[in-house]
Structure formats: structure tokens, C-alpha cells
Amino acid sequence: MSERADREHVEGEHAAPEPRWLDAEEQRVWRSFLAATQLLTERLDQELQRAAKMPHAYYEVLVRLSEVPERRLRMSELAARSLSSRSRLSHAVARLEEAGWVVRETCATDRRGQLAVLTDEGFAALEAAAPWHVEGVRAHVFDQLTPAQVKQLGEICGTIADHLRADRPAGASDAGESPH
């Protein structure tokens, strides 16, 4: 292959797109967004660990199970709703099983499928953790914003989430509701 043909092959379908660099203000906003989301996630996780002895990821699994009929979901659906990989979710459910908060059952309609089921003990643990979690969310997010900023934040997050949901594989479930 000639050097030109080689270069055209590399620059073809596998070439990186021409970068649309961020300007100084966009860079500032992007870094602020990253810091806010990372620090918030870290803080909520620390507070739940301290108050309820559970990481935020486990809390999220318990919440998702508590919101569905019979407090049970197929593992694949739970992974999608939790925005978690199946392997990460499987690890989390194994830990929640050890705590007695979740049990796995074989799916009656598909013997290959498994269901995660929130136990009464798991629901009680969720009820005990929820006040700590909601106080953290209120203190670190909503108490810091004006009502107009809360509305703007909802619109901004909804726009970004809608865009990212559009690119998800068919059958992937929403992790939350869109405000639009």
C-alpha cells in the first residue's frame, strides 16, 4: 500500500474527529461540573457509609427495588435502571444478599433469568438510610440553590440525560424520569 493510501486508510472511518476545542468559559464550566458531580457523589457516599453502613451504590439498588411491584426486578432490568454494568450489579447484589437485604430468585418464565428481591430487612435498612440520604441531597444541592436555579438545573440535566438516553441500546431502561 502506498504511503498516501495508507494515510487515507488511517484517516478514513477510524480517524478521530476534528476537535472542537472548548473555549476558556466552556472549560471553566466543564471543570466545575466535573468537580461538583464528583464531590457530591463522594460526599453522599461518605455520609451513607457513616450513617447507614452502606455505600451509595447499594442504596441505589435498594431504592430501585423498593419502587417496583413486589419489590423484585430481573437482574438485567435492575442493572439498566441503576445505570450499572451487569457484573458490577451482580457484585453489589451478592453483598446485599450477605447482609440479608436482597435475595435472588430464578425467574419463573425464563429459567436462565434471575430476579433480585428486596427483603423486609432490606426495606427496613432502606427506610433507616433514606432520611440521611435525603438530608444530604437537600443540604448539598437544593439548599445551595435558588428556586430558579433548581428549575434551571432540572432543565439542564434533563436535556443532557435525554441526549444520552437517545444513544442507549434498544431495551435499555431509564434510570430516571425526564422533566421534558
C-alpha positions in Angstrom: 0.0 0.0 0.0 1.4 3.4 -0.9 2.0 6.0 1.8 -0.9 8.1 0.6 -3.3 5.1 0.5 -2.0 4.1 4.0 -2.7 7.6 5.3 -6.1 7.7 3.7 -7.0 4.3 5.2 -6.0 5.5 8.7 -7.8 8.9 8.2 -10.9 7.1 7.0 -13.5 5.6 9.2 -11.2 5.1 12.2 -9.8 8.7 12.3 -10.5 10.9 15.2 -13.0 13.7 14.5 -11.6 17.2 14.1 -11.5 18.5 17.7 -13.9 21.3 18.6 -11.8 22.7 21.5 -13.6 24.2 24.5 -13.1 27.9 24.9 -12.0 29.3 28.3 -15.6 29.7 29.6 -16.6 26.2 28.5 -13.5 24.7 30.0 -14.3 26.5 33.3 -17.9 25.3 33.3 -16.9 21.7 32.4 -14.3 21.5 35.2 -16.8 23.0 37.6 -19.4 20.4 36.6 -16.9 17.6 37.0 -15.9 18.8 40.4 -19.5 19.3 41.6 -20.6 15.8 40.4 -17.6 14.0 41.8 -17.6 15.8 45.1 -21.3 15.4 45.6 -21.2 11.7 44.8 -18.2 11.2 47.2 -19.9 13.2 50.0 -23.2 11.4 49.7 -21.4 8.0 49.7 -19.3 9.0 52.8 -22.4 10.2 54.6 -24.4 7.0 53.8 -21.4 4.9 54.8 -21.1 6.7 58.2 -24.8 6.8 59.0 -26.2 3.6 57.5 -23.2 1.5 56.8 -23.9 1.2 53.1 -22.3 2.7 50.0 -24.5 4.9 47.8 -24.4 2.3 45.0 -26.1 -0.2 47.4 -28.6 2.4 48.4 -29.5 3.0 44.8 -30.1 -0.8 44.2 -32.4 -0.9 47.3 -34.3 2.2 46.1 -34.8 0.8 42.6 -36.2 -2.5 44.1 -38.4 -0.6 46.6 -40.1 1.3 43.7 -41.4 -1.7 41.8 -44.3 -4.1 42.4 -43.5 -6.9 44.7 -40.0 -5.3 45.2 -38.5 -7.5 42.5 -36.8 -7.0 39.2 -34.8 -9.1 36.7 -31.1 -8.5 37.3 -30.7 -7.1 33.7 -33.5 -4.6 34.3 -32.1 -3.6 37.7 -28.7 -3.1 36.1 -30.3 -0.8 33.5 -32.3 1.2 36.0 -29.3 1.6 38.3 -27.1 2.6 35.3 -24.7 -0.2 36.4 -22.9 -2.9 34.4 -24.3 -6.4 35.0 -21.1 -7.5 36.6 -21.0 -4.5 39.0 -24.6 -5.1 39.9 -24.0 -8.8 40.4 -21.3 -7.9 42.9 -23.5 -5.4 44.7 -26.4 -7.9 44.9 -24.0 -10.5 46.3 -23.0 -8.1 49.1 -26.7 -7.2 49.7 -27.5 -10.9 49.9 -24.8 -11.3 52.6 -26.5 -8.6 54.6 -29.9 -10.2 54.2 -31.3 -7.2 52.3 -31.8 -8.9 48.9 -32.4 -12.4 47.7 -32.0 -13.8 44.2 -34.7 -16.0 42.7 -34.9 -17.8 39.4 -37.3 -16.2 37.0 -40.5 -18.4 36.6 -40.9 -17.5 32.9 -37.2 -17.8 32.0 -35.1 -20.3 34.0 -31.9 -18.5 32.8 -33.0 -15.2 34.2 -32.6 -14.2 37.8 -34.7 -11.8 39.9 -33.4 -9.6 42.7 -35.9 -9.3 45.5 -35.8 -6.7 48.3 -36.4 -8.4 51.7 -38.2 -6.9 54.6 -34.8 -6.4 56.3 -33.6 -4.7 53.2 -36.6 -2.4 53.1 -36.1 -1.6 56.8 -32.4 -0.8 56.1 -33.5 1.5 53.2 -36.1 3.2 55.5 -33.4 3.8 58.0 -30.9 5.2 55.5 -33.4 7.3 53.5 -33.5 10.3 56.0 -29.7 10.6 55.9 -29.6 10.4 52.1 -32.4 12.9 51.5 -30.9 15.3 54.1 -27.6 15.1 52.3 -29.2 15.8 48.9 -31.1 18.7 50.4 -28.1 20.2 52.2 -25.6 19.8 49.4 -27.8 20.5 46.4 -31.2 22.2 47.0 -30.3 24.3 49.9 -27.4 25.8 47.9 -29.7 26.9 45.0 -32.5 29.4 44.5 -35.8 28.1 43.2 -34.9 29.5 39.7 -31.6 27.6 39.8 -33.3 24.4 40.8 -35.6 24.8 37.8 -32.6 25.5 35.5 -30.6 22.6 36.9 -33.6 20.3 36.2 -33.9 21.5 32.7 -30.1 21.3 32.0 -29.8 17.8 33.5 -33.0 16.7 31.6 -31.6 17.9 28.3 -28.2 16.1 28.8 -29.9 12.9 30.0 -32.4 12.9 27.1 -29.5 13.3 24.6 -27.5 10.4 26.3 -30.6 8.2 26.6 -31.2 8.5 22.8 -27.8 6.8 22.2 -28.5 3.9 24.6 -29.0 0.4 23.1 -32.6 -0.7 22.4 -34.2 -2.2 25.5 -32.1 -0.2 28.0 -34.3 1.2 30.7 -34.4 4.7 32.0 -32.7 5.4 35.3 -34.9 8.4 36.0 -37.6 10.4 34.6 -37.1 13.2 32.1 -38.5 16.6 33.1 -39.4 17.2 29.5 
